[in-house]
Amino acid sequence: MSDWVSVVSNVGFPVAVTLYLLLRIEGKLDMLSGSIGELSASIHLMKER
């Protein structure tokens, strides 16, 4: 049991920080993907003119 407490205390904080950062980055990647889609549509419209 003592081994589990040691593992959780040593690994728990880095895992929590990693999950937090991944969730933040995921939202920004979604926004970036949307912006790239809008840019692609704008370029397509410019080519048609």
C-alpha positions as a LaTeX table, in Angstrom:
\begin{tabular}{lrrr}
\hline
Residue & $x$ (\AA) & $y$ (\AA) & $z$ (\AA) \\
\hline
Met1 & 0.00 & 0.00 & 0.00 \\
Ser2 & 2.86 & 2.34 & 0.80 \\
Asp3 & 4.23 & 1.79 & $-2.71$ \\
Trp4 & 0.96 & 2.97 & $-4.28$ \\
Val5 & 0.95 & 6.15 & $-2.20$ \\
Ser6 & 4.51 & 6.85 & $-3.29$ \\
Val7 & 3.69 & 6.27 & $-6.96$ \\
Val8 & 0.60 & 8.48 & $-6.85$ \\
Ser9 & 2.43 & 11.28 & $-5.05$ \\
Asn10 & 5.35 & 11.15 & $-7.50$ \\
Val11 & 3.34 & 10.74 & $-10.70$ \\
Gly12 & 0.04 & 12.41 & $-9.84$ \\
Phe13 & 1.17 & 16.01 & $-10.12$ \\
Pro14 & 2.88 & 15.65 & $-13.54$ \\
Val15 & $-0.14$ & 13.75 & $-14.85$ \\
Ala16 & $-2.51$ & 16.46 & $-13.62$ \\
Val17 & $-0.41$ & 19.22 & $-15.21$ \\
Thr18 & $-0.17$ & 17.27 & $-18.47$ \\
Leu19 & $-3.92$ & 16.73 & $-18.65$ \\
Tyr20 & $-4.58$ & 20.40 & $-17.91$ \\
Leu21 & $-2.20$ & 21.53 & $-20.66$ \\
Leu22 & $-3.58$ & 19.02 & $-23.17$ \\
Leu23 & $-7.12$ & 20.25 & $-22.56$ \\
Arg24 & $-6.06$ & 23.86 & $-23.04$ \\
Ile25 & $-4.15$ & 23.06 & $-26.22$ \\
Glu26 & $-7.07$ & 21.05 & $-27.60$ \\
Gly27 & $-9.32$ & 24.12 & $-27.53$ \\
Lys28 & $-6.71$ & 26.22 & $-29.27$ \\
Leu29 & $-6.19$ & 23.54 & $-31.92$ \\
Asp30 & $-9.94$ & 23.50 & $-32.59$ \\
Met31 & $-9.90$ & 27.28 & $-33.06$ \\
Leu32 & $-6.86$ & 27.01 & $-35.36$ \\
Ser33 & $-8.54$ & 24.31 & $-37.41$ \\
Gly34 & $-11.63$ & 26.49 & $-37.82$ \\
Ser35 & $-9.51$ & 29.45 & $-38.89$ \\
Ile36 & $-7.72$ & 27.32 & $-41.48$ \\
Gly37 & $-11.09$ & 26.18 & $-42.83$ \\
Glu38 & $-12.27$ & 29.79 & $-43.13$ \\
Leu39 & $-9.04$ & 30.76 & $-44.87$ \\
Ser40 & $-9.45$ & 27.89 & $-47.32$ \\
Ala41 & $-13.00$ & 28.98 & $-48.10$ \\
Ser42 & $-11.87$ & 32.58 & $-48.62$ \\
Ile43 & $-9.10$ & 31.51 & $-50.98$ \\
His44 & $-11.58$ & 29.36 & $-52.91$ \\
Leu45 & $-13.94$ & 32.33 & $-53.29$ \\
Met46 & $-11.09$ & 34.57 & $-54.47$ \\
Lys47 & $-10.13$ & 32.03 & $-57.14$ \\
Glu48 & $-13.69$ & 31.98 & $-58.49$ \\
Arg49 & $-13.70$ & 35.72 & $-59.16$ \\
\hline
\end{tabular}
